[in-house]
Amino acid sequence: MNTTHLPLWFDAPLQSWGFASRFQRRTTGLFPTKSGVLGIVFAAMGLAKGSTAERDQLPLLAALTLRPDGSWAASTFKDCTHIGTMNR
C-alpha cells in the first residue's frame, strides 16, 4: 500500500472554520472542514470558483482523506456578531 501525506499547517489569529449554520446561529470547528481546505488548495492552484478546471479537479481531490493530527491545542471563544439585518 502506497500512501502519500501532505501536511498543512494553518496558523493565524482568530481562525474560524464554520461547519454548521442554522438560521441566525453559526458554529465553528476546532479544525478546518474538507471544503475549506479544498477551497484554499484550489485558490493556491489558481482555479477560479465554479470554473471548468475546478469541476475537473474536484472529484480527484474530494476523494482524499482529511485527518487532523491532534498535535496542537485549540480553543474557542464566543463573540456577538449579528448575521443578517435587525428589525428596527
Secondary structure, DSSP 8 states (H G I E B T S, - for coil): ------------TT--EEEEEETTEEEEESS--HHHHHHHHHHHHT--TT-HHHHHHHHHHHTS-------S-----------S----
